[in-house]
Amino acid sequence: MELLERLPEVKETALFGKGMHAVTRDTNAAPAIQAIRTALAGAGFRTVKVESIVPTLEDVFVSLIEARDRAGAPQTEVRQ
């Protein structure tokens, strides 16, 4: 994960089961996909599949929780 997060094209990463999701900084994921493939190959990792996906609700939830944790913000309740 640290390897990918050092790439300028990658905003953040998270583990999902046996895989990993990487959020790109640009909506055009093609440069990030190529950078990820190159970085993993250079580090000796064998990649099975690198592809662009539409974020799921779980992706959004994990991204928000991790952003809050990185900011050191305490958990707050949401009230309407």
KOLNUZA-284538 format. One record per residue: residue in three letters; z, y, x of N, C-alpha, C, O in turn. Coordinates in Angstrom, 3 decimals, decimal comma, padded with zeros to 6 digits. Last residue first. Layout:
N
(lumkol "ALA" (Z Y X) (Z Y X) (Z Y X) (Z Y X));
...
***
This chain:
80
(lumkol "GLN" (012,205 014,551 -030,314) (011,266 015,350 -031,114) (012,039 016,199 -032,089) (011,443 016,950 -032,861));
(lumkol "ARG" (012,981 013,781 -026,914) (013,398 013,982 -028,313) (012,365 014,839 -029,025) (011,741 015,721 -028,436));
(lumkol "VAL" (013,442 011,731 -024,248) (012,424 012,491 -024,957) (012,852 012,587 -026,412) (013,062 011,566 -027,066));
(lumkol "GLU" (015,881 011,976 -021,650) (015,403 011,420 -022,916) (014,361 012,335 -023,507) (014,384 013,548 -023,302));
(lumkol "THR" (015,358 011,710 -018,127) (015,772 012,470 -019,318) (015,206 011,795 -020,553) (014,175 011,126 -020,495));
(lumkol "GLN" (016,330 010,895 -014,853) (015,694 010,443 -016,091) (016,239 011,281 -017,253) (017,443 011,524 -017,340));
(lumkol "PRO" (016,006 013,384 -012,259) (016,772 012,427 -013,062) (016,036 012,065 -014,343) (015,221 012,838 -014,847));
(lumkol "ALA" (013,667 013,475 -009,586) (014,111 014,020 -010,871) (014,911 012,985 -011,640) (014,529 011,815 -011,670));
(lumkol "GLY" (012,467 012,890 -007,237) (013,924 012,850 -007,269) (014,498 013,399 -008,559) (015,677 013,750 -008,623));
(lumkol "ALA" (009,814 012,640 -006,980) (010,306 014,009 -007,097) (011,833 014,056 -007,103) (012,426 015,129 -006,988));
(lumkol "ARG" (009,567 009,896 -007,026) (009,239 010,608 -005,789) (009,790 012,030 -005,805) (010,186 012,560 -004,767));
(lumkol "ASP" (010,236 009,431 -009,723) (011,100 008,917 -008,656) (010,843 009,634 -007,334) (011,782 009,946 -006,602));
(lumkol "ARG" (008,051 010,626 -010,994) (009,402 011,130 -011,242) (010,344 010,688 -010,126) (011,155 011,478 -009,641));
(lumkol "ALA" (006,023 008,972 -010,053) (005,978 010,404 -009,748) (007,360 011,022 -009,938) (007,788 011,849 -009,133));
(lumkol "GLU" (006,797 006,536 -011,183) (006,804 006,685 -009,732) (006,759 008,151 -009,319) (007,393 008,533 -008,335));
(lumkol "ILE" (006,448 007,157 -013,917) (007,768 006,764 -013,407) (007,838 006,960 -011,898) (008,824 007,490 -011,386));
(lumkol "LEU" (003,664 007,675 -013,991) (004,632 008,711 -014,359) (006,029 008,402 -013,821) (006,713 009,297 -013,323));
(lumkol "SER" (002,620 005,176 -013,178) (002,308 006,386 -012,430) (003,317 007,498 -012,724) (003,772 008,182 -011,808));
(lumkol "VAL" (003,536 003,502 -015,223) (003,992 003,288 -013,845) (003,755 004,538 -013,005) (004,610 004,914 -012,202));
(lumkol "PHE" (002,101 004,644 -017,406) (003,554 004,576 -017,403) (004,085 004,438 -015,976) (004,984 005,176 -015,572));
(lumkol "VAL" (-000,567 004,211 -016,635) (-000,077 005,576 -016,849) (001,444 005,602 -016,773) (002,015 006,490 -016,140));
(lumkol "ASP" (-000,629 001,394 -016,552) (-000,962 002,186 -015,366) (-000,384 003,597 -015,475) (000,212 004,110 -014,528));
(lumkol "GLU" (-000,043 000,820 -019,243) (000,902 000,416 -018,197) (000,644 001,197 -016,907) (001,590 001,616 -016,239));
(lumkol "LEU" (-002,345 001,722 -020,471) (-001,093 002,407 -020,779) (-000,042 002,058 -019,719) (000,760 002,912 -019,341));
(lumkol "THR" (-004,880 001,605 -017,880) (-004,213 001,095 -019,072) (-002,967 001,939 -019,344) (-002,589 002,776 -018,524));
(lumkol "PRO" (-007,809 003,258 -016,688) (-006,357 003,062 -016,641) (-005,811 002,547 -017,973) (-006,222 002,992 -019,044));
(lumkol "VAL" (-010,701 001,420 -016,094) (-010,123 002,452 -016,953) (-008,615 002,217 -016,948) (-008,174 001,091 -017,179));
(lumkol "ILE" (-011,638 000,762 -012,663) (-011,206 000,346 -013,999) (-010,748 001,563 -014,789) (-010,445 002,609 -014,216));
(lumkol "SER" (-013,684 -000,210 -009,976) (-013,176 000,897 -010,777) (-012,810 000,366 -012,163) (-013,575 -000,385 -012,768));
(lumkol "GLU" (-012,748 -002,691 -007,530) (-013,591 -002,156 -008,587) (-012,902 -000,995 -009,289) (-011,686 -000,830 -009,198));
(lumkol "VAL" (-012,751 -005,207 -005,318) (-012,373 -003,804 -005,405) (-013,315 -003,200 -006,428) (-014,530 -003,190 -006,233));
(lumkol "LYS" (-011,763 -008,466 -004,573) (-012,473 -007,598 -005,517) (-011,890 -006,185 -005,448) (-010,674 -006,003 -005,514));
(lumkol "VAL" (-010,868 -009,591 -002,174) (-011,580 -010,410 -003,140) (-012,400 -009,524 -004,056) (-013,579 -009,783 -004,296));
(lumkol "THR" (-010,610 -008,919 001,275) (-010,539 -008,449 -000,099) (-011,372 -009,344 -001,000) (-012,453 -009,794 -000,621));
(lumkol "ARG" (-008,678 -009,667 003,914) (-009,846 -010,176 003,205) (-009,709 -009,741 001,752) (-008,774 -010,161 001,070));
(lumkol "PHE" (-007,623 -007,482 006,504) (-007,416 -008,060 005,173) (-008,731 -008,548 004,596) (-009,772 -007,914 004,771));
(lumkol "GLY" (-007,898 -006,144 008,898) (-007,921 -007,604 008,917) (-007,649 -008,261 007,577) (-007,462 -009,476 007,513));
(lumkol "ALA" (-008,212 -003,484 008,906) (-006,842 -003,957 009,124) (-006,754 -005,481 009,087) (-005,670 -006,047 009,226));
(lumkol "GLY" (-010,873 -003,235 008,243) (-010,446 -002,819 009,581) (-009,041 -003,289 009,928) (-008,713 -003,472 011,100));
(lumkol "ALA" (-010,746 -004,013 005,563) (-011,483 -004,846 006,519) (-011,049 -004,523 007,950) (-010,878 -005,425 008,771));
(lumkol "LEU" (-009,282 -001,841 004,515) (-008,745 -003,198 004,440) (-009,431 -004,121 005,439) (-008,768 -004,927 006,092));
(lumkol "ALA" (-011,033 000,314 005,053) (-009,674 000,300 005,600) (-009,093 -001,110 005,603) (-008,480 -001,526 006,586));
(lumkol "THR" (-013,342 -000,430 003,591) (-013,411 -000,219 005,039) (-012,027 -000,314 005,671) (-011,864 -000,953 006,710));
(lumkol "ARG" (-012,344 -000,495 000,962) (-012,952 -001,693 001,563) (-012,960 -001,593 003,084) (-012,627 -002,552 003,779));
(lumkol "ILE" (-011,537 002,202 000,733) (-010,562 001,115 000,610) (-011,096 -000,152 001,255) (-010,385 -000,814 002,011));
(lumkol "ALA" (-013,981 003,549 000,953) (-012,921 003,817 001,934) (-011,873 002,709 001,919) (-011,373 002,315 002,973));
(lumkol "GLN" (-015,298 002,550 -001,341) (-015,839 002,276 -000,008) (-014,779 002,485 001,065) (-014,682 001,686 001,996));
(lumkol "ILE" (-013,595 003,610 -003,308) (-013,810 002,161 -003,218) (-014,334 001,796 -001,836) (-013,863 000,835 -001,228));
(lumkol "ALA" (-013,908 006,350 -002,843) (-012,601 005,720 -002,632) (-012,746 004,204 -002,491) (-012,091 003,591 -001,648));
(lumkol "PRO" (-016,609 006,769 -003,570) (-016,161 007,010 -002,190) (-014,813 006,351 -001,883) (-014,607 005,849 -000,778));
(lumkol "ALA" (-016,448 005,887 -006,396) (-017,276 005,208 -005,392) (-016,853 005,503 -003,953) (-016,743 004,564 -003,164));
(lumkol "ALA" (-015,117 007,299 -008,352) (-014,341 006,360 -007,543) (-015,141 005,722 -006,411) (-014,555 005,073 -005,544));
(lumkol "ASN" (-014,985 010,323 -009,515) (-016,027 009,469 -008,931) (-015,331 008,536 -007,947) (-014,994 008,941 -006,834));
(lumkol "THR" (-012,655 011,699 -009,899) (-013,096 010,809 -010,972) (-014,258 009,914 -010,537) (-014,486 008,861 -011,132));
(lumkol "ASP" (-010,432 011,677 -007,081) (-011,647 012,164 -007,728) (-012,047 011,181 -008,830) (-011,809 009,979 -008,713));
(lumkol "ARG" (-008,281 010,360 -006,085) (-008,137 011,809 -006,272) (-009,320 012,402 -007,043) (-009,219 013,499 -007,593));
(lumkol "THR" (-007,366 007,219 -007,625) (-008,186 008,050 -006,744) (-007,981 009,521 -007,057) (-007,562 009,883 -008,157));
(lumkol "VAL" (-004,907 004,808 -007,480) (-005,384 005,966 -008,238) (-006,134 006,857 -007,258) (-005,615 007,209 -006,199));
(lumkol "ALA" (-005,017 001,351 -007,303) (-005,019 002,597 -006,535) (-005,601 003,691 -007,417) (-006,657 003,518 -008,025));
(lumkol "HIS" (-003,259 -001,609 -007,840) (-004,055 -000,549 -008,430) (-003,912 000,689 -007,560) (-002,810 001,032 -007,132));
(lumkol "MET" (-003,347 -004,950 -006,761) (-002,864 -003,604 -006,543) (-003,812 -002,631 -007,232) (-005,029 -002,816 -007,205));
(lumkol "GLY" (-002,272 -008,296 -007,698) (-003,200 -007,273 -007,246) (-002,532 -005,936 -007,034) (-001,310 -005,809 -007,117));
(lumkol "LYS" (-000,618 -010,031 -008,877) (-001,114 -010,420 -007,557) (-002,049 -009,383 -006,968) (-002,563 -009,562 -005,864));
(lumkol "GLY" (001,021 -007,499 -010,566) (000,892 -008,943 -010,428) (000,484 -009,299 -009,020) (001,157 -008,918 -008,062));
(lumkol "PHE" (000,392 -004,695 -009,152) (000,229 -005,219 -010,503) (-000,021 -006,712 -010,386) (-001,148 -007,141 -010,135));
(lumkol "LEU" (001,679 -002,014 -007,230) (001,425 -003,451 -007,354) (001,344 -003,833 -008,821) (002,129 -003,356 -009,639));
(lumkol "ALA" (000,021 001,083 -006,684) (001,103 000,329 -007,319) (000,700 -001,138 -007,379) (-000,474 -001,463 -007,556));
(lumkol "THR" (-000,692 004,249 -005,083) (-000,953 002,835 -005,328) (000,255 002,204 -006,009) (001,369 002,721 -005,924));
(lumkol "GLU" (-002,343 007,490 -005,103) (-001,168 006,614 -005,111) (-001,593 005,182 -005,373) (-002,708 004,926 -005,827));
(lumkol "LYS" (-004,748 008,735 -004,217) (-003,584 009,542 -004,602) (-002,306 008,713 -004,547) (-001,296 009,167 -004,011));
(lumkol "VAL" (-007,287 008,415 -001,860) (-006,320 007,707 -002,705) (-005,101 008,585 -002,946) (-004,500 009,109 -002,008));
(lumkol "GLU" (-008,840 009,759 -000,042) (-009,422 009,517 -001,367) (-008,420 008,914 -002,350) (-008,675 008,902 -003,554));
(lumkol "PRO" (-007,467 009,760 002,365) (-007,544 011,015 001,611) (-008,089 010,839 000,189) (-007,831 011,669 -000,682));
(lumkol "LEU" (-005,207 007,085 002,942) (-006,604 007,504 002,769) (-006,658 008,795 001,954) (-005,958 008,911 000,947));
(lumkol "ARG" (-002,619 006,321 002,799) (-002,975 007,242 003,885) (-004,411 007,737 003,773) (-004,789 008,703 004,436));
(lumkol "GLU" (-002,576 004,432 000,840) (-002,069 005,767 000,492) (-002,311 006,787 001,596) (-002,219 007,991 001,356));
(lumkol "LEU" (-003,457 002,157 002,219) (-004,344 002,811 001,257) (-003,879 004,221 000,922) (-004,705 005,115 000,738));
(lumkol "LEU" (-001,198 001,628 003,819) (-002,517 001,791 004,421) (-003,441 002,555 003,485) (-004,127 003,488 003,904));
(lumkol "GLU" (000,803 001,224 001,937) (000,866 002,392 002,821) (-000,482 002,682 003,464) (-000,863 003,841 003,633));
(lumkol "MET" (000,000 -001,185 000,828) (000,000 000,000 000,000) (000,000 001,258 000,879) (-000,709 002,225 000,600));
***
